[in-house]
Amino acid sequence: MDNTVSIENSKTMTIIVTKGSLDWAYPPFILATTAAAMDVKVDMFFTFYGLQLLKKDLDHLQISTLGNPGMEMPMFGMHMKMPNIVSAIPGADALCSTMMRNLIKKKGVASVEELREAAVDSDVNLIGCQMTMGLFEWEKHDLMDEIEIGGAATYMEKALNSDINLFI
């Protein structure tokens, strides 16, 4: 009698990615790559501004202090809150974005580009929303090569059969 137990994780996860800013790029890619490392089959559906994360070049990604009251940046040995009014200052979002990129690098956190590459290497399925591409007049060549193009039905087919569904 064989008493060995073979456990295979056959879970699946879908993530709808709707945000295309530097700070909002991290949660979906971190969750997707972590799940993939745990043998979860992951499909990410990028729609509306989330489609920005599939562009070939990600240098355009920024953060904004507007509507982000929880934003604190370590500066000068303390944590400085960024009030909404800071966004009204010309160049403030670009400055905050540069500060964030420098902090990410200083702390040894993976860049968005590295996380995206890890997702591709982990066989995470990246799906660009066809309707959003049409709406914003983007072509497939505007986006990275390793993606699938699909619509709401593509997402729904995967989500209806998925164990975990996230909206980010």
C-alpha positions as CSV (number, residue, x, y, z in Angstrom):
1,M,0.0,0.0,0.0
2,D,1.4,3.4,-1.1
3,N,0.9,6.0,1.6
4,T,2.5,8.9,-0.3
5,V,0.3,11.8,-1.0
6,S,0.8,13.9,-4.1
7,I,-0.7,17.3,-3.8
8,E,-1.0,19.4,-6.9
9,N,-2.1,22.9,-6.8
10,S,-4.6,23.4,-9.6
11,K,-5.9,26.8,-8.6
12,T,-6.4,29.6,-11.0
13,M,-6.5,33.4,-10.5
14,T,-7.6,36.3,-12.6
15,I,-6.7,39.9,-12.0
16,I,-8.3,42.9,-13.7
17,V,-5.8,45.7,-13.9
18,T,-7.3,49.2,-14.3
19,K,-4.7,51.5,-13.0
20,G,-1.7,52.7,-15.0
21,S,0.4,54.6,-12.5
22,L,3.8,53.7,-11.1
23,D,2.5,53.0,-7.6
24,W,-0.5,51.0,-8.9
25,A,1.7,48.8,-11.1
26,Y,3.1,47.0,-8.1
27,P,0.2,45.2,-6.5
28,P,-1.1,43.3,-9.6
29,F,2.4,42.2,-10.7
30,I,3.5,41.2,-7.2
31,L,0.4,39.2,-6.6
32,A,0.5,37.6,-10.0
33,T,4.2,36.6,-9.7
34,T,3.8,35.4,-6.1
35,A,0.7,33.3,-7.1
36,A,2.6,31.9,-10.2
37,A,5.5,30.9,-7.9
38,M,2.9,28.9,-5.8
39,D,1.8,27.1,-9.0
40,V,-1.4,29.1,-9.5
41,K,-2.3,29.7,-13.1
42,V,-2.7,33.5,-13.5
43,D,-4.4,35.6,-16.1
44,M,-4.1,39.4,-15.9
45,F,-6.6,41.5,-17.9
46,F,-5.4,45.0,-18.5
47,T,-8.2,47.5,-19.3
48,F,-8.5,51.3,-19.5
49,Y,-5.5,52.9,-17.8
50,G,-4.1,49.6,-16.7
51,L,-3.3,49.1,-20.4
52,Q,-0.4,51.6,-19.8
53,L,1.4,48.8,-18.0
54,L,1.7,46.8,-21.2
55,K,3.4,49.5,-23.2
56,K,6.9,48.5,-24.4
57,D,8.5,51.4,-22.5
58,L,7.4,52.2,-19.0
59,D,9.4,55.4,-18.4
60,H,6.1,57.3,-18.7
61,L,4.7,55.9,-15.5
62,Q,4.2,58.4,-12.7
63,I,2.6,58.7,-9.3
64,S,0.3,61.5,-8.2
65,T,-0.3,63.0,-4.8
66,L,-3.8,64.0,-5.9
67,G,-6.4,61.9,-4.1
68,N,-3.7,59.9,-2.3
69,P,-3.9,61.1,1.4
70,G,-2.0,58.0,2.6
71,M,1.1,58.9,0.6
72,E,4.2,59.4,2.8
73,M,7.7,59.6,1.6
74,P,10.8,59.0,3.8
75,M,12.7,62.3,3.6
76,F,15.3,63.9,5.8
77,G,15.0,61.2,8.4
78,M,11.3,61.5,8.8
79,H,8.1,60.6,6.9
80,M,6.6,63.6,5.0
81,K,3.0,63.5,3.9
82,M,2.2,64.8,0.5
83,P,-0.9,67.0,0.6
84,N,-3.2,67.1,-2.4
85,I,-2.2,70.7,-3.1
86,V,1.3,69.5,-4.1
87,S,-0.2,68.1,-7.4
88,A,-1.1,71.7,-8.4
89,I,2.6,72.6,-8.4
90,P,4.0,72.2,-12.0
91,G,6.4,69.3,-12.1
92,A,5.5,68.0,-8.6
93,D,4.2,64.6,-9.9
94,A,7.4,64.1,-12.0
95,L,9.5,65.0,-8.9
96,C,7.5,62.6,-6.7
97,S,7.8,59.9,-9.4
98,T,11.6,60.4,-9.5
99,M,11.8,60.2,-5.7
100,M,9.7,57.0,-5.8
101,R,11.9,55.4,-8.4
102,N,15.0,56.4,-6.4
103,L,13.5,54.9,-3.2
104,I,12.6,51.7,-5.0
105,K,16.2,51.4,-6.3
106,K,17.8,52.3,-3.0
107,K,15.7,49.7,-1.1
108,G,16.4,47.0,-3.6
109,V,12.8,46.6,-4.7
110,A,12.2,45.2,-8.2
111,S,11.3,47.7,-10.8
112,V,8.0,47.5,-12.7
113,E,9.9,46.3,-15.7
114,E,11.6,43.5,-13.7
115,L,8.2,42.4,-12.2
116,R,6.6,42.4,-15.6
117,E,9.5,40.3,-17.0
118,A,9.1,37.9,-14.0
119,A,5.4,37.6,-14.8
120,V,6.2,36.7,-18.4
121,D,8.9,34.2,-17.3
122,S,6.4,32.7,-14.9
123,D,3.9,32.1,-17.7
124,V,1.4,34.6,-16.4
125,N,-1.0,35.3,-19.2
126,L,-1.1,39.0,-20.0
127,I,-4.3,40.1,-21.8
128,G,-4.7,43.6,-23.3
129,C,-8.3,44.8,-23.6
130,Q,-9.3,45.0,-27.2
131,M,-12.1,47.5,-26.6
132,T,-9.7,49.8,-24.7
133,M,-7.1,49.6,-27.4
134,G,-9.8,50.7,-30.0
135,L,-11.0,53.5,-27.7
136,F,-7.5,54.9,-27.2
137,E,-6.5,54.2,-30.8
138,W,-3.6,51.8,-29.9
139,E,-2.3,49.1,-32.0
140,K,-0.7,45.8,-30.9
141,H,2.7,47.1,-31.9
142,D,2.3,49.8,-29.3
143,L,2.4,47.1,-26.6
144,M,4.9,44.4,-25.5
145,D,5.1,41.4,-27.7
146,E,4.3,38.7,-25.0
147,I,0.6,39.6,-24.7
148,E,-2.7,38.3,-25.9
149,I,-5.4,40.6,-27.1
150,G,-9.0,39.9,-25.9
151,G,-12.2,41.4,-24.9
152,A,-14.6,41.1,-21.9
153,A,-15.7,37.7,-23.1
154,T,-12.1,36.5,-22.9
155,Y,-11.8,37.7,-19.3
156,M,-15.2,36.3,-18.3
157,E,-14.4,32.9,-19.7
158,K,-11.3,32.8,-17.5
159,A,-12.9,34.4,-14.4
160,L,-15.9,32.1,-14.4
161,N,-13.6,29.2,-14.1
162,S,-11.2,30.8,-11.7
163,D,-10.7,30.2,-8.0
164,I,-9.6,33.8,-7.2
165,N,-10.7,37.0,-8.9
166,L,-9.1,40.3,-8.1
167,F,-9.9,43.8,-9.2
168,I,-7.0,46.2,-8.9
